[in-house]
């Protein structure tokens, strides 16, 4: 039985106090709707540094090097060392939240898995359960960032690799902001600090919402009630489905040809292909309603547009609803087109309306079960996974932890390829493996 040895626990703070910087950051509807959802867990597998590479770390251990570079990165992304603060407004029985940049620090743990190799992680059909042990703060809700770190990092040394597991508060940042942070950390770690122009420096201001949102937002107490019992899903399995560059191009070509267009993207074609297989594999009845929720980035969907460096959440969930029978009667092109239309419907007008309506009637997001008739896909194949290099080699693979399970799409090692990290019941994943139409399009 594999045993994880925990070697040390540290608190990583910004070496420079953020007193002269922004002390309080308002939370938007995109941030606040995440309060009752688990922290997000994103992990990365790297090769273990060779002896010659360890020498290049200027005599420090890999762990000390990572701590030092993380501290320097936190100087730039200083809100991650802060905490959430809740203020109760007794006059109207509401609460308001903000991010206090108090530099209390990031949680950092060094662990060792003596008998686990890189092959043990990559070769099994299903992602092994031991991966969940490479992350901290399992089961912690974003709301609990009041008393918990907003970022926790566990670095686990394997026999021939290093796994960097990040657990982060989704009320503080979305995937775009997380990747800005993680890519910057890897650059700083490998010594690329000569020019700040290399770094997409985060922007924390909320002035972009002037005339749309009056901060702070008041949330009725009843919306913040934690459930007496947490939903415990049935045992799910996790699997990585790889789509080569060639197969991605073929799916895109098929989808566009079926609809007589050139406007369906590679990602929309892959998502449509995935959804059809999931519905087939769940053996849904023809008249059963099925839903697809693609995560839609909104930085460029409000006026004025938010810069890509904006730090926080800026995403909405699109929605496609149809019946299983209707979905399977149509080809991949029709399904991909419905996804495309759902994304396109998030216009500047609709995004602004969402923000204004949410302020008037706040509603907390709930986790979508991977066993329901709904499917949610987050992530993006344009996030830089394999370009991360902390000084001894590029990332080999990406894996998620046990928190807040949904499907994640990310780039493959081959340029133009895609990986989908899927979380389903074992029988659903087995049915997908036996689904000739699905398998043929990804080999």
Buried (B, 14 or more C-beta within 10 A) or exposed (E): EEEBEEEEEBEBBBEBEBEEBEBEBBBBBBBBBBBBBBBBBBBBBBBBBEEEBBEBBEEEEBBBBBBBBBBBBBBBBBBBBBBBBBEEBEEEEBBBBBBBBBBEBBBBBBBBBEEBEBEBBBEEEEBBEBBBBBBBBBEBBBBBBEEBBBBBBBBBBBBEBBBBBBBBBBBBBBBBBBBBBBBBBBBBBBEBBEEEEEBBBBBBEBEBBEEBBEBBBBBBEEBBEEEEEEEEEEEBBBBBBBBBBEBBBBBBBBBBEBBEEEEBBBBBBBBBBBBBBBBBBBEBEEEBEBBBBBBBBBBEBBEEBBBBBBBBBBBBBBEBEBBBBBBBEBBBBBBBBBBBEBBEEBEEEEBBEBBEEBBEEBEBBEBBBBBEBBBBBBBBBEBBBBEBBBBBBBBBBBBBBBBBBBBBBBBBEBEBBBBBBBBBBEEBBBBBEEBEEBEEBBE
